[in-house]
Amino acid sequence: MGKVCAITGKKRVFGNNRPFSEKKTRRHWKPNVQTRKMFVPELGRTVKVKMSARALRTVEKKGGLMPYLNSQNMRLEDVTC
């Protein structure tokens, strides 16, 4: 799939443009999804992950990709590209 975060599942959200004339037209907002190479010390190699900027901050806060995945009961195969 296109711009979907593999870790948090964030994807496009929809809403309306509301100008001064109050004319409603549909629009969408895309998440800030980026492809990152992250080093996994347990495997001794890097893996590619599509993640949002918010997920990247959370992974760094938890101390790396594997500690974060373990805390969320996820596997590495679920999030790799």
C-alpha positions as CSV (number, residue, x, y, z in Angstrom):
1,M,0.0,0.0,0.0
2,G,1.1,3.6,-0.5
3,K,1.6,6.0,2.4
4,V,0.8,3.8,5.4
5,C,2.9,3.5,8.5
6,A,3.9,-0.1,9.1
7,I,4.2,0.5,12.9
8,T,1.2,2.7,13.8
9,G,-1.0,2.0,10.8
10,K,-1.5,5.7,10.1
11,K,-3.0,6.4,6.6
12,R,-4.8,9.1,4.7
13,V,-7.6,10.9,6.5
14,F,-10.4,12.8,4.8
15,G,-12.3,16.0,5.5
16,N,-13.6,19.1,3.9
17,N,-12.1,22.3,2.6
18,R,-14.0,25.1,4.3
19,P,-13.2,28.5,2.6
20,F,-14.9,31.8,3.6
21,S,-17.8,31.1,1.2
22,E,-18.5,27.9,3.3
23,K,-18.5,25.8,0.1
24,K,-17.6,22.3,1.1
25,T,-15.2,20.3,-1.1
26,R,-13.5,17.0,-0.2
27,R,-9.8,16.8,0.5
28,H,-7.4,14.5,2.3
29,W,-4.3,14.7,4.5
30,K,-1.4,12.4,4.0
31,P,0.7,11.1,7.0
32,N,4.4,11.9,7.1
33,V,5.6,8.4,6.2
34,Q,9.3,7.9,5.4
35,T,11.3,4.8,4.5
36,R,14.1,4.4,7.0
37,K,16.9,1.9,7.3
38,M,17.2,0.8,10.9
39,F,20.0,-1.2,12.4
40,V,18.9,-4.3,14.4
41,P,21.7,-5.4,16.7
42,E,20.0,-8.7,17.5
43,L,20.3,-9.7,13.8
44,G,23.5,-7.7,13.0
45,R,22.0,-6.1,9.9
46,T,19.8,-3.2,8.8
47,V,16.1,-3.5,7.8
48,K,13.9,-1.1,5.8
49,V,10.8,0.1,7.5
50,K,8.1,2.5,6.3
51,M,7.2,4.6,9.4
52,S,5.7,7.9,10.2
53,A,7.8,10.7,11.9
54,R,5.8,10.2,15.1
55,A,6.6,6.4,15.1
56,L,10.3,7.2,14.5
57,R,10.4,9.4,17.6
58,T,8.7,6.7,19.6
59,V,11.1,4.0,18.5
60,E,14.0,6.2,19.3
61,K,12.5,6.9,22.8
62,K,12.1,3.2,23.5
63,G,15.7,2.5,22.6
64,G,15.5,1.0,19.2
65,L,13.3,-1.0,16.9
66,M,13.4,-4.4,18.7
67,P,12.6,-3.0,22.2
68,Y,9.6,-1.1,20.7
69,L,8.3,-4.1,18.8
70,N,8.6,-6.3,21.9
71,S,6.7,-3.8,24.0
72,Q,3.9,-3.8,21.3
73,N,3.9,-7.6,20.9
74,M,4.8,-7.2,17.2
75,R,7.3,-9.1,15.0
76,L,10.0,-7.8,12.7
77,E,8.3,-9.5,9.7
78,D,5.2,-7.4,10.3
79,V,6.9,-4.1,9.7
80,T,9.7,-4.7,7.2
81,C,9.3,-3.5,3.6
